[in-house]
Structure formats: C-alpha cells, structure tokens
C-alpha cells in the first residue's frame, strides 16, 4: 500500500515561518516562540519539504525569505488571522455577539489623523468588544494595500486609481472623492509664482494628467517627507503646494487654501481587504462606519460632490 505524504502545514509551522520572516533569524524566532533553534530549523525544513520550495536564504547575517518564502509567509499570516477570526466569532456567537476581537487597520497619514478617529469612536461605542490597531503606512509602492496582501492588516485605507493597483485577489471599494487645492502662505498676492513644495505620496496617476497640463506648476524645488512637513514649509512661506483635502483638515490660519476650480484634480479614497475577511464581523462593522462617515473638509475649500457606494 502506497504511503500518503502529509503536505498540510499545521498552525504551529505557519507561526514559525512568520516568526523567522519577522525576526530575520532562526535564533531570534526561537526566542520569540519559546523554542530551541534546532526546533525552528527542523520546522522550516519540514515546511520546505511539504511545499517543495526553499523558503529562506540562510547566511551569516540571518535568514531572508526567498520569493517563494515571501508568498508563503503572506499566506501564513492570512491563514493564522482567519483562525483567530474563527475562534473570536465562534465564541461571540455563543454569547450572541460575534463582533469582537482585534481589528488591524493600515492607513496613510492623513486618513489616520482625520478620517479614522471619529469612525473608530463610533465603532467602539457600538461594538466595545472590537480592539482596533492602527498602523500608519506611507502610500508609496505597494502602500497600505500591500499590508493587507502580506497578511499584516485586515483592512487598509487606500487611494484607488493610483500608479500601483491593489494586488489581484483583494477586494477594493471606493468611499469618496477627495479634491486637491492650491496651498500657500496666507495673504500671499501671487501664490502661483512661488516654488513648489511636494512629497512622495502626493501625486499618482489620478492627478498626473492634470499636473502635466498645467504650465504654471514648476518642478518641485523642495521635497518633504510627508504632508505635515509640506504644510509647515508652506506656512513659513517657503513655497506653494497642491494637496488633497484630508491633508488640509485643521490647517493653521497661516496657510491659505485656494480652490483650483471645477477642473481641479481629485483622488478616490477607499478601502482594501481580503475576500475571506470581507465577510468577517469586525471588518463588516468597520466598513459600515466608514461608509457612514462625514468626511471633514477645510472650511476654506468648497466641497466637491461625493459619490458614495451605499452597499453594506
């Protein structure tokens, strides 16, 4: 009788893969998990044998995931998270309250500062068993959506239609359109004559065509790390900037905000999650609050019409 080879990875094997990827070394992973280094090495070798691929490059500097390893670790994170959701929702259902447990959120800076606080306040008031955990991630490269794809976040606040699309297999949905405005030191008589201050997250494909058609916009002479630094530089008179509305909420009076007119560029703010977590109680509860949110806008900037998808 032919022997059946067990190719299924157990939860403890998945946790070892994640720990090695997070710590960058077998010894550090062993310390994190309370295991011996030999046990971690044995577990990784077993996982590699079952999968049929080398998952980590070993060297004097530690262990680094291979392309196959990065994919395996991303799936391991997502599977382990689903096991957590299974336990939390099953326990909650027994008490007639499945909406509880941790909720991992990735957001770019302005969304974390101005969109999420009132949303999470209402969420926790309605569902005190939910434990939100927010990480601020720069919206460059794979951005916040990459955190979901890698299993590090349950839901990400994202800018949709940018230069990098969310990875295949994720669920994406829009929330609102965010207008851009011209920002300058308050009282400046000719703000368009100022040099441009910019930052890496500011302009994706959603505004590139508009920017290219504006012959009055110069190349940036000052590049800042984030939108807060841009506002500080603009406020001090170092230049002008073109910024989205969320970045301008609570802008100081020393900053002037000028509408760019009906042809102004906009960017679409939305969320990304996984198909599996989209049906979980905690993610559905957060999505409901996001869709009900009244987005604060700078009082000096006329609000652009919002198009909202009212589906739950």
C-alpha positions in Angstrom: 0.0 0.0 0.0 1.4 3.4 -1.0 2.3 5.7 1.8 0.5 9.0 1.9 2.7 12.1 2.3 1.3 14.7 4.6 1.6 18.0 2.7 -0.6 20.1 5.0 1.1 22.7 7.2 0.0 22.9 10.8 -0.7 26.2 12.5 2.5 25.9 14.6 4.5 25.5 11.4 2.9 28.7 10.0 3.8 30.6 13.1 7.4 29.5 12.8 7.5 30.8 9.2 6.1 34.1 10.2 8.4 34.5 13.2 11.5 33.8 11.1 10.4 36.3 8.5 9.7 38.9 11.2 12.9 38.5 13.2 15.2 37.7 10.3 16.9 34.8 12.1 16.2 31.3 13.3 17.7 32.0 16.7 15.6 35.2 17.2 12.5 33.4 16.0 13.2 30.6 18.5 13.5 33.1 21.3 10.2 34.8 20.3 8.3 31.5 20.2 9.9 29.9 23.2 11.5 27.1 21.2 15.0 25.9 20.6 16.8 27.0 17.4 17.0 23.4 16.3 13.2 23.1 16.6 12.8 26.1 14.4 15.2 24.8 11.8 13.5 21.4 11.8 10.1 23.1 11.4 11.3 25.2 8.5 12.9 22.3 6.7 9.7 20.3 7.2 7.6 23.1 5.7 10.0 23.5 2.8 9.8 19.7 2.1 6.0 19.8 2.2 5.7 22.9 -0.1 8.5 21.7 -2.4 10.4 25.0 -2.4 13.2 26.8 -0.5 11.6 29.4 1.7 14.6 31.2 3.3 18.1 32.0 2.3 20.4 31.1 5.2 23.5 33.1 5.8 25.7 34.6 8.4 23.5 37.7 8.5 20.4 35.6 9.3 17.5 34.2 7.2 15.8 36.1 4.4 12.7 34.9 2.6 13.0 33.8 -1.0 10.3 34.9 -3.5 8.6 31.6 -2.6 9.1 32.3 1.1 7.6 35.8 0.8 4.5 34.3 -0.8 4.3 31.5 1.8 4.7 33.9 4.7 2.0 36.2 3.4 -0.5 33.3 3.1 0.6 32.0 6.5 -0.3 35.4 8.1 -3.7 35.4 6.4 -4.4 31.8 7.5 -3.4 32.5 11.1 -5.6 35.6 11.1 -8.6 33.6 9.8 -8.0 31.1 12.6 -8.2 34.0 15.1 -11.4 35.2 13.5 -12.8 31.7 13.6 -12.2 31.5 17.3 -13.5 35.0 18.1 -16.6 34.7 16.0 -17.5 31.2 17.3 -17.1 32.4 20.9 -19.1 35.5 20.2 -21.8 33.6 18.5 -22.2 31.5 21.6 -22.8 34.8 23.5 -24.9 36.3 20.7 -22.1 38.8 19.9 -19.7 37.8 17.1 -18.4 41.4 16.6 -15.3 41.3 18.8 -11.6 40.8 18.8 -8.6 42.6 17.2 -9.1 44.7 14.0 -5.8 45.5 12.3 -6.0 48.7 10.1 -3.4 50.2 7.8 -3.9 53.8 6.8 -1.9 56.6 5.2 -1.1 59.5 7.5 -4.0 62.0 6.7 -6.6 59.2 6.8 -5.3 58.1 10.2 -5.3 61.6 11.5 -8.6 62.9 10.1 -10.8 60.1 8.9 -10.3 57.2 11.3 -10.7 58.8 14.8 -14.4 59.6 14.6 -15.0 56.3 12.8 -13.3 54.3 15.5 -15.1 56.2 18.2 -18.5 55.2 16.8 -17.3 51.7 16.1 -16.2 51.1 19.7 -19.3 52.7 21.1 -21.4 50.2 19.1 -19.0 47.2 19.5 -17.0 47.6 22.6 -15.5 44.1 22.0 -13.6 45.3 19.0 -9.9 46.2 19.6 -8.7 48.5 16.7 -5.0 48.5 16.0 -3.9 51.2 13.5 -0.6 51.4 11.7 0.4 54.4 9.6 2.0 53.3 6.3 3.3 55.5 3.5 1.2 55.4 0.4 4.1 54.7 -1.9 5.0 51.5 -3.8 2.6 48.8 -2.5 1.5 51.2 0.2 -1.3 50.3 2.6 -2.8 47.7 0.3 0.5 45.7 0.5 -0.1 45.4 4.2 -3.3 43.5 3.5 -1.8 41.4 0.8 1.0 40.4 3.2 -1.4 39.5 5.9 -0.3 42.3 8.2 -3.6 44.2 8.1 -7.3 43.2 7.9 -8.3 46.3 6.1 -6.4 49.2 4.5 -7.5 52.8 3.8 -6.1 53.3 0.3 -6.0 55.7 -2.6 -7.6 54.0 -5.6 -6.7 54.6 -9.2 -3.1 55.4 -8.3 0.1 54.3 -10.1 0.1 51.0 -8.3 -3.1 49.0 -8.4 -4.0 46.7 -5.4 -2.8 43.2 -6.0 -5.0 40.6 -7.6 -7.3 38.7 -5.3 -8.0 41.6 -2.9 -11.4 43.3 -2.5 -11.4 47.0 -3.2 -14.2 49.6 -2.9 -14.4 53.4 -3.0 -15.6 55.6 -0.2 -15.4 59.2 -1.5 -13.6 61.6 -4.0 -11.1 63.9 -2.4 -10.4 67.3 -4.1 -7.0 68.9 -4.4 -6.4 72.6 -3.7 -3.6 75.1 -4.0 -2.0 75.8 -0.7 0.2 78.8 0.1 1.1 81.2 2.9 -2.0 83.2 3.9 -2.2 86.6 2.3 0.3 86.0 -0.5 -0.8 88.0 -3.5 0.6 85.7 -6.2 0.8 82.2 -4.8 1.2 80.6 -8.3 4.6 82.4 -8.6 6.0 80.5 -5.6 8.3 77.5 -5.9 6.7 74.1 -5.5 6.9 72.0 -2.3 6.0 68.4 -2.7 6.2 65.0 -1.1 6.5 61.4 -2.4 2.9 60.3 -1.6 1.3 63.3 -3.2 0.8 62.6 -6.9 -0.2 59.3 -8.6 -1.8 58.6 -11.9 -5.1 60.1 -10.6 -3.6 63.6 -10.9 -0.7 63.1 -13.3 -2.6 64.1 -16.4 -3.9 67.3 -14.7 -0.5 68.2 -13.5 1.1 67.7 -16.9 -1.4 70.1 -18.5 -0.6 73.0 -16.0 2.2 75.0 -17.4 2.3 77.2 -14.2 3.3 74.3 -12.0 7.2 74.2 -11.8 9.3 71.2 -10.8 9.5 70.8 -7.1 12.4 72.6 -5.5 11.7 71.3 -2.0 10.6 67.6 -1.3 9.4 66.8 2.2 8.8 63.5 3.9 5.1 63.9 4.5 2.1 66.2 4.2 2.6 67.6 7.7 6.1 68.8 6.7 4.8 70.3 3.5 2.2 72.3 5.4 4.9 73.6 7.8 7.1 74.7 4.9 4.2 76.4 3.1 3.1 78.1 6.3 6.6 79.5 6.7 6.5 80.9 3.2 8.9 78.5 1.5 6.6 77.7 -1.4 3.2 76.6 -2.6 1.8 73.1 -2.7 -1.1 71.2 -4.3 -2.6 69.0 -1.6 -5.7 66.7 -1.1 -8.4 67.8 1.2 -7.7 65.3 4.0 -4.2 66.7 4.4 -5.7 70.2 4.9 -8.1 69.5 7.8 -7.1 71.7 10.7 -4.6 73.6 8.6 -3.4 76.6 10.6 -4.7 80.1 9.8 -1.2 80.9 8.4 -2.0 78.6 5.5 -4.1 79.9 2.6 -6.2 77.4 0.7 -7.3 78.3 -2.9 -9.8 76.3 -4.9 -8.5 75.1 -8.2 -11.9 75.4 -9.9 -14.3 72.8 -11.4 -11.5 71.1 -13.4 -9.4 70.5 -10.2 -7.9 67.0 -9.8 -9.3 64.6 -7.3 -8.3 61.3 -5.8 -10.5 58.4 -4.8 -10.2 57.2 -1.2 -11.4 53.7 -0.5 -10.5 50.5 1.3 -9.0 47.1 0.5 -9.4 43.8 2.4 -9.2 40.1 1.5 -12.2 38.1 0.2 -12.0 36.0 3.4 -12.0 38.9 5.9 -14.6 40.9 3.9 -17.3 38.7 5.4 -15.9 38.8 9.0 -18.0 40.6 11.6 -15.2 43.0 12.6 -14.4 44.1 9.0 -18.1 44.5 8.1 -18.7 46.6 11.2 -15.7 48.9 10.2 -16.9 49.2 6.6 -20.4 50.3 7.8 -18.9 53.1 9.9 -16.5 54.2 7.0 -19.5 54.4 4.6 -21.5 56.5 7.2 -18.6 58.8 7.9 -18.9 62.6 7.2 -15.5 63.5 5.9 -14.3 66.7 7.4 -13.1 69.3 4.9 -11.2 72.6 5.3 -13.8 75.3 5.7 -11.9 77.5 3.2 -12.2 74.9 0.4 -15.6 74.3 -1.3 -16.5 70.6 -1.1 -16.6 68.6 -4.3 -19.6 66.3 -4.9 -19.2 63.0 -3.3 -20.1 59.7 -4.9 -20.7 57.0 -2.3 -21.5 53.4 -2.7 -24.2 52.8 -0.1 -23.9 49.0 -0.2 -23.2 47.4 3.2 
